[in-house]
Amino acid sequence: MIFNRLMILFFIINLNLFAQDDFFTPVSTIGGYGELHFNKIIPNKGSNSESLDFHRFVLFFSHSWTEKLSFKSEIEIEHNYVKSNQGELELEQAYIDYHHADWIGIQAGVLLPSVGLLNEIHEPPTFLSVERPDYSNKIIPTTWYGNGIALYGNYSGFDYKFVAMEGLNGDKISTSSGIRDARQKGYKSNAKNLLYNFRVNYINLTGLLIGTSYSINNAFSLTKKVKVNIAEIHSRYQNYGFYSSFELGKITYDHKNLKSSFGYYFELGYDVFRFVKAEGELIPFIRFSQFNTADKVSNLPDEERKYNNSQILLGAMYKPLPEIAVKFDYSLSKVELGNQKTKYLNLGIGYMF
């Protein structure tokens, strides 16, 4: 079994795994990120059409025993507090990392599968909009984490990672949310049907990252296992003041009704402070998105149009420092069924350290 072999490899990859380097002093570090949002929906969609929310407060903690052996973790509180199904307290990462060499390392614990641009790196100053892109909510549900083991490395400009982790709950896959509600989130997760994820990025061109990932899982179900395949491509360019990102993903299902989900987005921004040589960065940008959790269904003719969304978003991000971002965006979203149009106004401030 692949998972068992990886676990054995984790303990025998180096006979000196727990040996201290004579010149290394064990060290612990702390970091984190957070973001405050103001959100307004137009037209009014209810009593909470205008809201203030400290969306996320996250603390990182890591400890290095040796130059090769370390522990990394991330704890997150969402929406200020946790009580009576309000807010969330999550252990999004907690793993031991053995970095044998640049070409090979191994991790075991609570991990993030390597899918898309934002699932692994999602601190507020690293993306342009106030909220994470809707694609990263509906198609690739960021943040996605679970219990598992991973191999990773970098060789000749190719950065790669293979993850074997808990699978999805097939009974919670739906036309409205795709795989989002099917994540087990590490809680006594079913280990009979593991998910396998492989990603490769090419990073040897200045400012450019381009890559792809593929994931497969026979999601467990009380009735029939649901075969899930996730294929996506992504790219990012950040150089000479330009900020550009592109993601496209498709999920196919062997499901009684839902057959596929599909989405993409493209964004382009430019640091206008380069013209006046001002301190910091001011990046106006535009983003086009299209996503449909029910891209292809059977026996439910209106579902494909009901969840088919398109969006255009205009915004700006000001960064007085690389670790602090003040953001604004305004968007128009349209649902195909009924030609429903909704406008969103968002303001936010985020940080990381």
SULNOR-V259449 format. One record per run of one state. SS is the DSSP state (H for helix, E for strand, L for the rest). FROM is the first residue (numbers start at 0). LEN is the number of residues. If there is no record, write none. Layout:
ss: {SS	SS}
from: {FROM	FROM}
len: {LEN	LEN}
This chain:
ss: {L	H	L	E	L	E	L	E	L	E	L	E	L	H	L	H	L	E	L	E	L	E	H	L	E	L	E	L	H	L	E	L	E	L	E	L	E	L	E	L	H	L	E	L	H	L	E	L	E	L	H	E	L}
from: {0	1	12	26	42	49	64	68	83	85	101	103	112	123	126	134	138	144	155	157	165	168	169	172	173	174	177	178	179	182	194	205	207	220	225	239	241	253	257	271	272	276	280	297	302	306	307	321	323	335	336	339	352}
len: {1	11	14	16	7	15	4	15	2	16	2	9	11	3	8	4	6	11	2	8	3	1	3	1	1	3	1	1	3	12	11	2	13	5	14	2	12	4	14	1	4	4	17	5	4	1	14	2	12	1	3	13	1}
